[in-house]
Amino acid sequence: MDKKRSIAEIAWGFFLLTHPGPVTLHVIAVAMLAVFAAWGHLVWLTIVLVIAAHAAMQWSISMINDYCDRRLDALSKPKKPLVRRLVLPREALIAGVLMAFLMVILLLFLNPLALLISLAYLALGQAYNFGLKSTAWSGLIFSLAIALIPLYVLAGVNRIAPASPWVVPVGFLIGVALNLANSLPDIEGDQAGDAKTLAVILGVKGSFIACPLLLIVAAALIGTLSVLRVVSAQPWLTAALLLIVVLAVGAMLLFFEPKKPLQTRQIYFYLVALTCLVVGIGWFIMVIS
């Protein structure tokens, strides 16, 4: 029989269900992209709706993630709100569904394309929750979802241009690289736990090869689209991004390899993450220029 919960305990449980740390980072990123994309034509109500709708969607995914993982969490994560019975499983599920409905309602006031993109992101997130988390598809789903964020922002603030869809393939490529680099320190543990993630399938050596290769392909795509004038950014910006990728990839190949100590993989991740961040921001600027 469940112990009686106080209102404060329930509220705290729902707060933890939102995964406040990661979701706050998402919300900050969306806010920064939205303000930057709409700069000079700021409509603050639109900005607020874009941010709030994305937050509601992230909360939906987070809550249902805890619902789906509640049995595994009971074995290894005793501080989770469902494990502590601060929130009941059915309450988490209902709250997750309600957050999805809230997202839809908020987006009815914006460009319909923003709603379509958010529904695609939501579908990817829930597919991850309901079975694809420990498969090779997990990294690809994560990467595609991340790549949809800048396109969602552009649609939300009505800055869609012919070049806008190209944020997705470039974002996807750097997203896969980021996912693999993030998984590198844990590959042996994931293999022992019989996980079938993309990094586990590629192995340590394959992941070390794939990360710089994906960054090179992303850079080549950026260069090609710039030469073809699909984007009208300044040539110096294109050259700067390509140079950054070349230098970063050179450092990856020179200073990191599978046989080096495990601790170096975390530094490798930070290098890949920083490169992806710079390339992603730079490409976003080029697309909206």
Secondary structure, 3 states (H helix, E strand, C coil): CCCCCCHHHHHHHHHHHCCHHHHHHHHHHHHHHHHHHCCCCCCHHHHHHHHHHHHHHHHHHHHHHHHHCHHHHHHHCCCCCCCCCCCCHHHHHHHHHHHHHHHHHHHCCCCHHHHHHHHHHHHHHHHHHHHHCCCCHHHHHHHHHHHHHHHHHHHHCCCCCCCHHHHHHHHHHHHHHHHHHHHHHHHHHHHHCCCCCHHHHHHHHHHHHHHHHHHHHHHHHHHHHHHCCCCCCCHHHHHHHHHHHHHHHHHHHHHCCCCCCCHHHHHHHHHHHHHHHHHHHHHHHHHHC
